[in-house]
Amino acid sequence: MLLDAETGQTEEIELRHPEHPVHVLRFSPDQQWVAFKLFMAGGLKGTMFIARADGYRIAEQSEWIPLADKLWNNRNWWSPDGSILYFLSFRDGFTCIWKQRLNPETKQPIGEPEALQHFHGETRNVNPLAFGYGMAADRLYFPMSEAKGNIWLAEPVEKE
C-alpha cells in the first residue's frame, strides 16, 4: 500500500509473487520503476528486482529485472538520478553497503555490484533490522551502532 501524506488516501500496489512475499519496495525518483526484494529461505536470502511501474501497476513477473544474486541482500534505495541502486548485503560475510550501476533507460544492471562502504570489524556495524536511511543529492545518511565494553576490576571488601 502507498499512503499519500497530504491527502491521507491509500492505493494498493499491484505486485504479487505466487510463492514469496515482496519486501522493501521503493519507487525510483521519476516514479517509473520500482526496486524490491523477494523473501526466500525464511527471509535470510532473497533476490532483488527492478520492474517498470505504470502508476501503481507493476510490470508482469516475466519482465522483472533481477539484480545481485540470491545472497542476503536487503534495504534497497535509489540514487537521486535513478542510475544506481544501493543496498545492504552480507555477500562478504559482513553487512556492508553495495551499489549496482544501472542503464539509465532500461535499468538493466551494468557490471557486477560494487562495494560502496565496508563495515568489517567487531565494533562498528549496520543493523539491517533497524536500518533507516536518508538520501540527499550528494549524501547518504544512515545509523551505525558501535559496541564497546569495559572490564572493571574491584577488590572484594572483607566484612568485619
Sequence and secondary structure as in RCSB ss.txt:
>XXXX:A:sequence
MLLDAETGQTEEIELRHPEHPVHVLRFSPDQQWVAFKLFMAGGLKGTMFIARADGYRIAEQSEWIPLADKLWNNR
NWWSPDGSILYFLSFRDGFTCIWKQRLNPETKQPIGEPEALQHFHGETRNVNPLAFGYGMAADRLYFPMSEAKGN
IWLAEPVEKE
>XXXX:A:secstr
 EE TTT  EE  B   SSS EEEEEE TTSSEEEEEE BGGGTB  EEEEEEETTEE  GGG EEES SSSEEE
EEE TTSSEEEEEE TTSS EEEEEEE TTT  EEEEEEEEE   SSSEE  TTS   EE SS EE   EE    
          
